[in-house]
Each structure stands twice: as structure tokens, then as C-alpha cells.
Amino acid sequence: MKAFCRDCFWQGEQAVRRCPDCASPRIVAHAALGELAIAHMDCDAFYASVEKRDRPELRDRPVIVGGGKRGVVTTCCYIARIKGVRSAMPMFKALKLCPEAVVLKPDFTKYRAESKRILGMAGELTPLIQNLSLDEAWMDLSGTERLHKAAPAVTLAKLQARIEAETGLTVSIGLSANKFLAKIASELDKPRGFSVIGGAEAEAFLAPRPVRILPGVGPAMAAGLEKAGFRTVGDLAQADLKLLVERFGSHGLGLSRLAHGQDSRAVNPHEERKGISAETTFNEDLSALGDLEDVLAELSEKVARHARADGLAGRVVTLKLRTTDFRIHTRRRTIPVPTQTAKTLFAVGRELLAREATGRPYRLIGIGLAELIEAEAVEDDFFAGDERRALAGEKTLDAIRARFGAGAVTSGRIFRAKSVPKRD
């Protein structure tokens, strides 16, 4: 098979402009189409798409999901993107670019439920699924041809059509020889895209791209590479490997391999989730320790509830602060016993915060758990008595909230703090 139709799933050995069976122009053609099995599935503008599906009156309007005027854009629909709005953009800048946008607060309970539906459909095709986030995952369909009576490419296209028909949401698929190239491919033709990058053309395809498309290359690393004369992926591919290793250490070897389109990572369903976190941006900058602690207490409860709901505990507590100049400061501490309680999370976060709250104003605070493990794997340690008691109490509160609603019970500190409008 060298080509297939995404609408009727016709298959052929030659590329055609339109499907000979249904006349659809949605043809996928590639010489290696029948050989590739690693895919990256990415939901299209996921949060905004869920909101538009549930509110048909917003279908033709620009929608931004995110915080208030001083918050940031979590995601936005494609209409807003045409105006220049992007994820992580400050909200004031987004609204300046697109003042007619409808701004909605994120509803992660709803997004998690939709993510579970979509990944459940994918899980019927292969057990080799590695989640990156709620809206994207890698899949390995190697060896599934006999089971599904189709090449992985066609099986993925059928999955794509099923997701749209059953959820009203769309996904884009990238298909290639490895995880890195599959993720790059999924970005090429959004929304509702299906793109293929074969191993043979990978190096030539990557060569003119900027170095920041490589995994692990953030803004600081990209600036360092560009300063060293490596502006494009092709520059790295042509560089002497010894020079790269001397200048960038072991990371230089990885950069060279990626620049040549090489990625040996397997799709690993058991790879650890990076963490659970929550953050908020204030309407007005906060500098007083007590005010910051009020916000921290509420965020700690939110993170702990998510950890318990997912059956996870964390070995590391992370604190995030953003100053008025938009610089981000992070602090972390490894704790003796992995936790999933707000009590421990707040206590550790509070100690980390006390060192930073010296009168300097902050515009954002966040708290999180990292180095996650299954909660059942936490040993019943004698020294974890306080943690066990706190966990029992918080699980009781979870049950009350499940029965009577999320706002049925809260701590006195959070209740008092909510009466003062300090944040979004």
C-alpha cells in the first residue's frame, strides 16, 4: 500500500489526487506508508474544542481558555490563532490581539473525562500508548496488521474518524519511524491532519528547521546553540560530533542523533508521569507571606485531590513563583515519605515559600508533586503515622464532596481567603 483515502479507506499502490471510490481529495500517500507504525496523536485545540462542542453558540467565535486579565492563555481555538493568539501568552496581550474573544475558565474535570474517552478508543488498538498530557499521546502499532486487517496507517485513520464521530472532537495524526519524527509530523497539517515523515527523507526535512524544534531545546538552550553558530537542525547535522560533545557534553550526542532524525526511544506506557501541579495568577501582585500562603493552601488541596483521584503520591514537592518581570523561580524538596495529602504538601510548600517571601511582589504562585509513584506502592512506614491520619481525614472529605458537591466542605483558611478578591 502506497496510498489510502481518509474518508472511505480505499487503498492503492499509486498516489492519486482523488479517491477512485468516493472522489474524496483527502488522500494520504507515501512510499513507506505500509511500513511505518509509530504515531503521535494530538487533539486539536483540545480545551477550546471541548468548550465549543458543548456551547454551539461559540462555534464561529474566537475562544480563549485561560485565566483573567492578568493570567495566561491555556489554549485557544484556531480562529483566535489566526489573530496571533498563542498558548502561554499573557491574557492582556491576547485580548489586545483579539478583543472580541470569549474567555472561558478551564474545566479540567470535563477535559480529563474526554481525554479518557479518546485514549480508551486508542487503547482498543494497541496497549503501547504513552501519554504526554491530556491531549496527546504516542502509539506503537507494530505487529497489529493481522489483528486489525489493515496497515497501522489505515487503522489510525479509522481511529481518527471514530473519535470525531463519537466525541465531536478532532485529532491530528503524525506517522513516522520514531517518536520524535511522529510528533513533528502531527504538527504539519492541523487541524484534522494526517501527515507522514519517512525515515529516508527525515534528515533533509529537518535540515532547514530551527534548532528549537528539537526535544529538550528550550529558549535558553536555543539561544546558546545559535550563539555557537547552530541556527538550524542542518547546522547540527553537519557539525563534528566530537565538537558537539566537547561543547555540550552528553547532550551534544543526543542533539546530533536527533538532527539526523534518529530516536531510539520506545513507546513506553509505564514511563512515569512528570508531575501534578496547580497555579494561579493574581489580579494584583502579592508580597505578604500570609496572602501568598492563603493561595498556596487552596492550590495544595487541589493538587492533593487530583493525586488521590489518580491513585498517585509524590516524592518531591515543587514551588513555583513568577515575579513582576515574568521571571520564573522554582524550588523543590524531596520528602521522606511520598505524599498525596494537602496537609503535607502545604506544610512543605509553606517552608519553601517563607524563604522567598521577603517583601518582593509576585504575580503567580504554583505548587506541585513530582517523582510520582503508585500510591499503593508507598510502604506502611512507622514514621508515616501523621501522613496516614491526614490521608484518612482527606479521603473522608473527598467522599463528602463526591456526595454533596465540590463546595460542600473546605478549610477555614481557604474559606476566609476566598472572601478577599486577591486573584483570578
N, C-alpha and C positions, 0 to 999 in steps of 0.2 A: 504494500500500500504506500502510495506516494502523495495521495490527496484524499480528502473527505469533506462532506458537507455538514456544517454545524446545525442545519435545520432538519434534514431528513436522514442524515448519517450515511448517505451514499459513499462508497469507497471506490477509488480508482488508482490506476498506475501512472496517470499523467495529470499534470496541473491543468485546470480548466478555469475559465472566467466565471461561468455559471454552472450550477449543478445540472447534469443531464436529466435528472429525475424530477426535481422540483423547481428548477430555474433560479434557486437562491444564489446570490452573489457571495454568500458567507462560506467561502471555500478556504480550507487550511491546506497548504501544500508545502512539502519539504522532502528532500531526497532521503533524509534519515528518519522520517516520521514514524515508520514502523519499528524503529529500534530504540527510541527514547522512552524512559519510564519514570524519570524524576520530575515532579511537578511542584509548582508553588501556586497555591490558591489564595487569592486576595479579594476580600469583599470590597465592593465599590462604594467609597464614601459611606462606610457602614452605618455609623450612628445617625448621620443625616438621612440616609436612605430608609432606615427604620422609622424615623420620625415622619418622613414624607409618606411612607406607605400607610401609617396609622392616621395621618391627617391629610386626606386627599386635597383639601383646600390649599395646601402648601406646594402642590406638585410643580407648579410653574413659577414658584417664587424662590429667591435665594435663601438658603437656610444655613445658619451657623450654629453649631453645638459647642457650648463653652461657657465660660464664666461671665461676670458682669462687665462693666465698663473698664475695670482695671484688671480683669482676668485675661486669659489667653484662649485662642481658638483650639478646641479639641479636635474638631474636624468640620468640614463644610461640604455642601453639595457642589456639583460641577458648575452650576450657574454662578455661584459665588466665586468659584475658582477662576472663571473667565474674567472676573473683575480684579483678580490678583490676590484674593484671599488665600491663605495657606495655613496648614496646621501649625500650632505653636506661635502664631503671630499674635502680638498684643491686641486685645479686643478693640482698643481705641483706634488702632491703625486699620484693622479690618473694617470697622464701621465707617471710617473715612473713605476707604476704597469702595465700599458697598453699603451706603447708608440705608438702603431700602431692605436690607436683610432682616429676616426674622431670626432672633436669637433665642435659643432654647437651652435650658439646663440639661445636662446629660442624665439619662436614666439607666444606670448600669445594670440594674436588676433586669430590665427589659432586654438590654443588649446581650447580657450573659445567656438569657433564655434562647435568643435567636442564634447565638453562636453555638449553643449546644445542639440545636436542631440541625444546623448546617454541618457541623462536624460529625453528627450522628449519621447523616447520609453518606458522608465521605468514609466513615468507618465501616460501612457495609461493603465497601470495595476493597479495602486493604487495612490490615492492622498497623501498617507502617505510616503513621501520621505523627508529625511533630509540630505541636502548636507553638507559634511565636507570640501570639496575642489573641484577643477575642476575634479578630477579623482576618487572620492569616495563618496559614499552615503549610508545611511541606508534606508531600505524599510520595511514596515509592510504590509503584505498581508493577515492579519487576515480577515476572512469572505469573501474572494474572490473566494472560490471554485465554487459556483454556477455560478458566473459571467463568469469565465474562463473555467469552466467544467474540472477543474484539481486541484490537491493539489498545494499549493504555491511552493513546491519544483519543480514540473514539469513546472509550469508557469515560474519560474526563469530560468530553463534550456532552455526553449524556447526563453526567452529574451536574454540569453547569446548567443545562436546560431544566433538569428536575428541581434544582434549588430555586430557580426563577419561578417555575410553575407553582411550587408548593409554598414558598415563603413570600413571594412578591419582591424578593431582593436579588441583586445580580452580583456575580463574581467574575473576576478575570483570572485566566489560567496562563501560567508560563510553563513550558515544557522544554526540558533540555537533558544534558548528560550528567549534571550535578546540581547541587543545591544553590550555589552561587549564581550560576547562569540561569537557572529556573526562576529565581527571584528577580533577576534583571529582566527576563522575558515578560514576566507578569505585569511589568510597568509600561510596556511598549504600546499597548493598544487599549487603554482603559477609557470608558467602562465597557463591560461585556466583551472583553478581548480574549483572544486565544492566540498566543504568539509562541514561536518555536525558535530556539537557537541551537544549532547542531555543534558538536564538538569541533568539527573541521573548520568552521568559519569563526569560532569564538575569538581567537586572537585578533583577527582583522576587524571583527565587530567592536571589540573593546578598545582597540588602539586609540581612536580619536576622543574617547570619553574622558572626562575629568577624573582625577585620582579619587575624588570624594565619593565616587560610586562604589568603591571597594569596601567590603565589610571591615569594621574596625578603624576606618579612617574618618575621624570626626573633624570639626573645623580646625582644631589646633594641629592635628597631625597633617591635615591637608595643607595648612599654611607652611608647616615645616618642610613638607615634600616639595612644595612649589618654590620655596626659598632655596632648596637644594637643586633646583632645576628640573624637577619631575612634575610637570603640569598635567600630563595625560597618562593614561594607562600604558599607552605605547612607549612613553619615555621609560617607564619602569621595566617593561618587557625587554627593551633594548639595553638596559643597564647591566653592567657587570655584576654578577651575583655576589662576588667577594666584596665589592664596594658597598652593595646594599647591606650586607651583613655587618660590615665594619661600621657603617654609619647608623644603622637602625637595629642592630642586634638580631635576635631570632625573628623579630617581626619583619625584618628585611627579607628573610627567606619566604615567609608567608606572602608578602606583597608580590614577590617575583612570581610565585606559583599562580596567584590569582590573576596577575597581569597576563599570564599565558592561558587563562581560562581553566586552570586546574584547581580542583577542590575535592579532596578525598573524604570529606565528612559524610558519614552515613545519616540517613533519616532515622533519628533515634526517638521513639515515642517516650522513652524513660528519661530523657535529658531533663535536668532539674529546671523547674520554673525559677526565673530570676528573683522574683520577689512580689510582695503585695504592698501597696502604698496608697496613701491618700494625701492630697494637698489642697490648699485654698489660697486665693489671692485676696488681700484685704481691699476694702473700699478706700480706706485711708491707712497710711503707713502706721505700723505699731512698733513701739520701742519698749514699753513697760513689760517687765517679766510676767507680771500677773495676767495681763491681757493676752500675751503670747501663750501662756500656759492654758488659759481658757480654751483657746482654739486647739491647742495640742491635745487636750483631754477629749474633745469631740472627735478629732481625727483618729486618735488612738482607739476609741470604741469602734469606729467604722472599720479600721483595718483588722482589728481583732475579730469582729463579726464575720468578715469575709474569710479570714483564716479558718475559723471554726466551721463555717459553711462548706469550705473546700477540704476539710479534714487535714489541714497543714499546720505546722508550727515552724517558727523561725529561730535560728541560732544567733542572728545578728539584727540589732536594732539600728535603723538609719534615720538621721535627722537631716532635713533639707531646709535651707533658708535662702531667700533671694533678697539682695539689698536693693536700694533705690536706683542704683546704676545697672541693675539687671544682672549683676554677678551672682552666681550660684555657689553657695558654701554647703558642703556636706560633711557630716560627722557620723561615725559608726562605732558600735561597741558590740563585741561578742559576749554573750551571756552564758552563765554556767549551765542552765537548763533551757532547752528550746521552749518557746512560749507561743501561746495563742490567746493570751488574755490582755485586756486593755489595762489592767492593773499594772502588770509588769512592763508593758510597752510604754505606758505613760511615765512610770517611775524612772525608767532608763532614759527616755527621751527628755524628761524634765531635767535630769542631771546634765545631759549634753547641752541642753538649751541654756542652762544657768551660766555656762562658761561663755556663751555668745551674746547673751542679753545684757550688754554693758551700756545701754543707752543709745546704741546705734539703731536707726529705724529700719524696719524690714517691710517688704511688700508681699511676701509669700512665706508660708511655712508648710512643711510636709513631714510625715512620719511613715516609716515602713518597716517591714520584716524582710530579711534576706537569708540566703543559705537555707532554703526551705526543705523540710523533710515531712514524711507522712506522720501525722500526729500519733498514730498507733505505735510508731517505732520509738517514741520517747519512753525511756526506761522509767519505771516507778521508783525513782530515786528517793531515799530517805530525806535528802536535803530539799526536795521539791514539795514539801508539805504545804507551804504557803501558796505555791503555784497551783497545787491540786485543789485547795479550798477556793481560791479565786476562780478557777476554771469551773468548778461546780456551781458557784453562785452566778457566773456569767451565762452558763448554759441554761440555768433556770430563767434568767431574764430573756434569753433567746426564745424559750418556749412561750413566755408571756407575750412577747412581741409577735410571734407567729400566730398566736390565737387572737390577740386583740388589736394588732396593728403596730407598725414600727414606732409610733409615737406614744405607745401605751405606758412606757416606763423609761426614765432616763436619770442620770445622776443629778444631784442638786447643783453641782458646779456648772454642768452644761446647761441646765435649766436657767440659772441666773445669767449665764453668759449670753444666752440667746435673747434675753430681754434688752441687750445693748447692741445696736446695729453697727458692729465693727467690721463686718466682712461681707463678701458676696454670698 
